[in-house]
Amino acid sequence: MLHKIPHWSAVFVAFLILGAGGCVAQSDYLRKQAEADALNRNLTDLTAQRNDLRVQIEKLTVATEGLIADKDRLTIEKEMLIADQDKLKVEKDRLERERADLKVRLDSVTEESIRTIERLLNRNIELEGDKQMLAESISLLRKTKEVEVRKVSKTYEDLLSEMKGEIAQGQIAITELKGKLTVDVLDKILFDSGQTEIRPEGLLVLKRVVDILITVTDKVIRVEGHTDSIPISGALAKRYPTNWELSAARALNVTRYLEKEGVDPTLLAAVAFGEYQPVADNDTPEGRAKNRRIAIILLPKE
């Protein structure tokens, strides 16, 4: 690096030249002075250049520090990217394993689903067959029921025709509902008061009923005994302690008579209800009279 020459050195040189004998021409002095001035100018220029270089160096230093900082930042970012890349690779490997596992499970599920679908299709075919058989059975049952209803209705019409006199007098009531035919006979027609043996007049009435029921072969014939709510008292109570026993004995005697007259015993049943299924109010004589009855009911076979 160039060093600045002090101004006084030029004077000192001139002094040496003059002090040496004063023999140096003025032109030489001027020449030397010009050279000194040129050197000063060169020094000034060099100093300015040095200052410019210092400024450039400072700028370059700042830029270099910036580049170093950028380099450090980029290095950190690179390390983070490498770490992220490693994580992504680990995650990718995990996802690959899961995908492989899922494929195995999916293949298994798919095979099972195919087998299930095949089973369902076969079952559907079976159900269609069952459905067809069921439809045919329903159709057959409907036809059978219609035949049975016609039979019951025919029995109902025959009973109405045969017993119209007793029906008109209120001694017998005949009803039909949903294939169930009921013949309610008041006990005064069949039994004397407090008795269980059927009166001769009652046998004649039952005989007319039997002549119609004997043709019935596809129904259950249930004979029910019913009473009013007045408790059994007096000597009768020794034989029939409650209305249960009285209603049972009367129902059984009527059932035996039906069997004797030719009704199939496998179709017969005797049931005692006592006072517990009234059809009228037990608080009035008229109501109690209606509740004392024998009910002959035709029911479908189970």
C-alpha positions as CSV (number, residue, x, y, z in Angstrom):
1,M,0.0,0.0,0.0
2,L,1.3,3.5,-0.9
3,H,2.3,6.0,1.9
4,K,1.6,9.7,1.7
5,I,4.8,11.9,1.3
6,P,4.7,14.9,3.7
7,H,4.6,18.4,2.0
8,W,7.7,19.6,3.9
9,S,9.9,17.0,2.1
10,A,9.6,19.0,-1.1
11,V,10.8,22.1,0.5
12,F,13.7,20.2,2.1
13,V,14.7,18.8,-1.3
14,A,14.7,22.3,-2.8
15,F,16.8,23.5,0.1
16,L,19.4,20.8,-0.5
17,I,19.5,21.7,-4.1
18,L,20.0,25.4,-3.4
19,G,22.3,24.8,-0.5
20,A,24.6,22.7,-2.6
21,G,26.0,25.6,-4.4
22,G,23.1,27.4,-6.0
23,C,24.2,25.9,-9.2
24,V,21.0,24.1,-10.0
25,A,19.0,25.9,-12.6
26,Q,15.6,27.2,-11.9
27,S,14.2,25.0,-14.6
28,D,15.4,21.9,-12.7
29,Y,13.6,23.2,-9.6
30,L,10.5,23.7,-11.5
31,R,10.8,20.2,-12.9
32,K,11.3,18.8,-9.5
33,Q,8.4,20.8,-8.2
34,A,6.3,19.4,-11.0
35,E,7.4,15.9,-10.2
36,A,6.6,16.5,-6.5
37,D,3.2,17.9,-7.4
38,A,2.6,14.9,-9.7
39,L,3.5,12.6,-6.9
40,N,1.1,14.4,-4.5
41,R,-1.6,14.1,-7.1
42,N,-0.8,10.4,-7.5
43,L,-0.9,10.0,-3.8
44,T,-4.2,11.8,-3.6
45,D,-5.6,9.6,-6.3
46,L,-4.2,6.5,-4.6
47,T,-5.7,7.6,-1.3
48,A,-9.1,8.1,-2.9
49,Q,-8.7,4.7,-4.6
50,R,-7.8,3.2,-1.2
51,N,-10.8,4.7,0.4
52,D,-13.0,3.4,-2.4
53,L,-11.5,0.0,-2.0
54,R,-12.1,0.2,1.8
55,V,-15.8,1.1,1.1
56,Q,-16.0,-1.8,-1.4
57,I,-14.3,-4.1,1.1
58,E,-16.7,-3.1,3.8
59,K,-19.6,-3.7,1.4
60,L,-18.1,-7.0,0.4
61,T,-17.6,-7.8,4.1
62,V,-21.3,-7.0,4.8
63,A,-22.3,-9.0,1.7
64,T,-20.1,-11.9,2.8
65,E,-21.6,-11.9,6.3
66,G,-25.0,-11.9,4.7
67,L,-24.0,-14.8,2.5
68,I,-22.6,-16.6,5.5
69,A,-25.9,-16.0,7.4
70,D,-27.8,-17.2,4.3
71,K,-25.5,-20.2,4.1
72,D,-26.1,-20.9,7.8
73,R,-29.8,-20.5,7.4
74,L,-29.8,-22.6,4.3
75,T,-27.8,-25.2,6.1
76,I,-30.3,-25.3,8.9
77,E,-33.2,-25.5,6.4
78,K,-31.3,-28.2,4.6
79,E,-30.9,-30.1,7.9
80,M,-34.6,-29.6,8.6
81,L,-35.6,-30.8,5.1
82,I,-33.4,-33.8,5.6
83,A,-35.1,-34.5,8.9
84,D,-38.5,-34.0,7.3
85,Q,-37.4,-36.3,4.5
86,D,-36.4,-38.9,7.0
87,K,-39.8,-38.5,8.7
88,L,-41.6,-38.7,5.4
89,K,-39.7,-41.9,4.6
90,V,-40.6,-43.4,7.9
91,E,-44.3,-42.4,7.4
92,K,-44.2,-43.7,3.8
93,D,-42.8,-47.1,5.1
94,R,-45.6,-47.2,7.7
95,L,-48.2,-46.4,5.1
96,E,-46.8,-49.0,2.8
97,R,-47.1,-51.6,5.6
98,E,-50.6,-50.5,6.5
99,R,-51.5,-50.6,2.8
100,A,-50.2,-54.1,2.5
101,D,-52.1,-55.1,5.7
102,L,-55.3,-53.5,4.4
103,K,-54.9,-55.3,1.0
104,V,-54.6,-58.6,2.8
105,R,-57.6,-57.8,5.0
106,L,-59.5,-56.5,2.0
107,D,-58.8,-59.7,0.0
108,S,-60.0,-61.7,3.0
109,V,-63.1,-59.6,3.4
110,T,-63.7,-59.7,-0.3
111,E,-63.6,-63.5,-0.4
112,E,-65.8,-63.7,2.7
113,S,-68.2,-61.2,1.1
114,I,-68.4,-63.2,-2.1
115,R,-69.1,-66.4,0.0
116,T,-71.7,-64.4,2.0
117,I,-73.4,-63.1,-1.2
118,E,-73.4,-66.6,-2.6
119,R,-75.1,-67.9,0.6
120,L,-77.6,-65.0,0.5
121,L,-78.4,-65.7,-3.1
122,N,-78.9,-69.4,-2.4
123,R,-81.0,-68.4,0.7
124,N,-83.0,-66.0,-1.4
125,I,-83.7,-68.8,-3.9
126,E,-84.8,-70.9,-1.0
127,L,-86.9,-68.1,0.4
128,E,-88.5,-67.6,-3.0
129,G,-89.4,-71.2,-3.0
130,D,-90.7,-71.0,0.6
131,K,-92.6,-67.9,-0.3
132,Q,-94.2,-69.7,-3.2
133,M,-95.1,-72.6,-1.0
134,L,-96.4,-70.2,1.7
135,A,-98.5,-68.4,-0.9
136,E,-99.9,-71.8,-2.0
137,S,-100.5,-72.8,1.6
138,I,-102.3,-69.5,2.4
139,S,-104.4,-70.0,-0.7
140,L,-105.2,-73.5,0.3
141,L,-106.0,-72.4,3.9
142,R,-108.2,-69.7,2.6
143,K,-110.1,-72.1,0.5
144,T,-110.3,-74.6,3.4
145,K,-111.4,-71.8,5.7
146,E,-114.0,-70.7,3.2
147,V,-115.3,-74.3,3.0
148,E,-115.3,-74.5,6.9
149,V,-117.1,-71.2,7.1
150,R,-119.7,-72.4,4.6
151,K,-120.0,-75.6,6.7
152,V,-120.4,-73.6,9.9
153,S,-122.8,-71.2,8.2
154,K,-124.8,-74.2,6.9
155,T,-124.9,-75.6,10.5
156,Y,-125.9,-72.1,11.8
157,E,-128.7,-71.8,9.2
158,D,-129.9,-75.3,10.0
159,L,-129.9,-74.6,13.8
160,L,-131.7,-71.3,13.2
161,S,-134.4,-73.1,11.1
162,E,-134.8,-76.0,13.6
163,M,-134.8,-73.9,16.8
164,K,-136.7,-70.9,15.5
165,G,-139.5,-71.5,18.0
166,E,-137.2,-71.6,21.0
167,I,-135.3,-68.6,19.6
168,A,-138.5,-66.6,19.3
169,Q,-139.3,-67.4,22.9
170,G,-135.9,-66.3,24.1
171,Q,-135.0,-69.8,25.4
172,I,-132.2,-70.4,22.9
173,A,-129.7,-67.9,21.4
174,I,-127.6,-68.9,18.4
175,T,-124.7,-66.7,17.2
176,E,-121.9,-67.1,14.7
177,L,-118.7,-64.9,14.7
178,K,-115.5,-65.6,12.7
179,G,-116.1,-69.3,12.4
180,K,-117.2,-69.7,16.0
181,L,-120.8,-70.9,16.4
182,T,-122.5,-70.7,19.9
183,V,-125.8,-72.2,21.0
184,D,-126.8,-70.8,24.4
185,V,-129.6,-72.8,26.0
186,L,-131.2,-71.4,29.2
187,D,-131.0,-73.9,32.1
188,K,-134.8,-73.8,32.7
189,I,-135.3,-75.7,29.5
190,L,-132.8,-78.4,30.4
191,F,-132.8,-78.7,34.2
192,D,-135.1,-78.3,37.2
193,S,-134.0,-75.8,39.8
194,G,-130.9,-77.0,41.6
195,Q,-130.8,-80.2,39.6
196,T,-128.2,-81.6,37.1
197,E,-130.2,-84.3,35.5
198,I,-131.7,-83.2,32.1
199,R,-135.5,-82.9,32.0
200,P,-137.4,-85.0,29.4
201,E,-138.4,-81.8,27.7
202,G,-134.8,-80.7,27.6
203,L,-133.8,-84.0,26.1
204,L,-136.2,-83.4,23.2
205,V,-134.6,-80.0,22.6
206,L,-131.1,-81.4,22.7
207,K,-132.1,-84.2,20.4
208,R,-133.0,-81.7,17.7
209,V,-129.7,-80.0,18.2
210,V,-127.9,-83.4,18.1
211,D,-129.5,-84.2,14.7
212,I,-127.7,-81.2,13.3
213,L,-124.4,-81.5,15.2
214,I,-123.9,-85.1,14.4
215,T,-123.0,-84.1,10.8
216,V,-120.2,-82.0,12.1
217,T,-116.8,-83.9,11.9
218,D,-114.2,-81.1,11.6
219,K,-115.0,-79.0,14.6
220,V,-114.5,-79.2,18.4
221,I,-117.8,-79.2,20.2
222,R,-117.3,-77.6,23.6
223,V,-120.1,-77.8,26.2
224,E,-119.8,-75.0,28.8
225,G,-121.7,-74.8,32.1
226,H,-122.6,-71.3,33.4
227,T,-124.5,-70.1,36.5
228,D,-125.6,-66.9,38.2
229,S,-123.7,-65.4,41.1
230,I,-126.0,-66.6,43.9
231,P,-124.0,-69.0,46.2
232,I,-125.3,-72.6,46.6
233,S,-127.1,-73.0,49.9
234,G,-129.2,-75.5,51.9
235,A,-129.0,-79.2,51.3
236,L,-127.8,-78.7,47.7
237,A,-124.5,-77.3,49.1
238,K,-123.6,-80.7,50.5
239,R,-123.5,-82.1,47.0
240,Y,-122.4,-79.0,45.1
241,P,-120.4,-76.7,47.5
242,T,-120.0,-73.9,44.9
243,N,-121.3,-72.9,41.5
244,W,-118.2,-74.5,40.0
245,E,-119.4,-78.0,40.9
246,L,-123.0,-77.4,39.7
247,S,-122.0,-75.9,36.3
248,A,-119.5,-78.8,35.8
249,A,-122.0,-81.5,36.6
250,R,-124.6,-79.9,34.2
251,A,-122.0,-79.5,31.4
252,L,-120.8,-83.1,31.8
253,N,-124.3,-84.5,31.7
254,V,-125.1,-82.7,28.4
255,T,-121.7,-83.9,27.0
256,R,-122.6,-87.5,27.9
257,Y,-126.0,-87.1,26.2
258,L,-124.4,-85.8,23.0
259,E,-122.0,-88.8,23.0
260,K,-124.9,-91.2,23.7
261,E,-126.8,-89.8,20.7
262,G,-123.9,-90.5,18.3
263,V,-121.7,-87.3,18.4
264,D,-118.0,-88.3,18.0
265,P,-116.5,-88.2,21.6
266,T,-113.1,-87.1,20.3
267,L,-114.7,-83.8,19.3
268,L,-116.4,-83.3,22.7
269,A,-115.2,-81.3,25.7
270,A,-117.0,-80.3,28.9
271,V,-116.0,-77.0,30.7
272,A,-117.2,-75.4,33.8
273,F,-117.2,-71.6,34.2
274,G,-119.5,-71.2,37.2
275,E,-120.5,-67.6,37.7
276,Y,-117.4,-66.1,36.2
277,Q,-118.5,-65.5,32.5
278,P,-121.9,-63.7,32.8
279,V,-123.7,-62.4,29.7
280,A,-126.0,-60.2,31.7
281,D,-126.3,-58.3,35.0
282,N,-126.5,-60.6,38.0
283,D,-128.3,-57.9,40.0
284,T,-131.6,-58.5,38.3
285,P,-133.7,-61.7,38.1
286,E,-133.8,-61.3,34.3
287,G,-130.0,-61.1,34.1
288,R,-129.5,-64.0,36.4
289,A,-131.8,-66.1,34.3
290,K,-129.8,-65.4,31.2
291,N,-126.5,-66.3,33.0
292,R,-127.8,-69.7,34.0
293,R,-127.2,-71.5,30.7
294,I,-125.5,-74.3,28.8
295,A,-123.4,-73.1,25.9
296,I,-122.7,-75.5,23.0
297,I,-119.8,-74.0,21.0
298,L,-118.3,-75.2,17.7
299,L,-114.6,-74.2,17.4
300,P,-112.0,-74.9,14.7
301,K,-109.7,-77.8,15.6
302,E,-106.2,-76.7,16.7
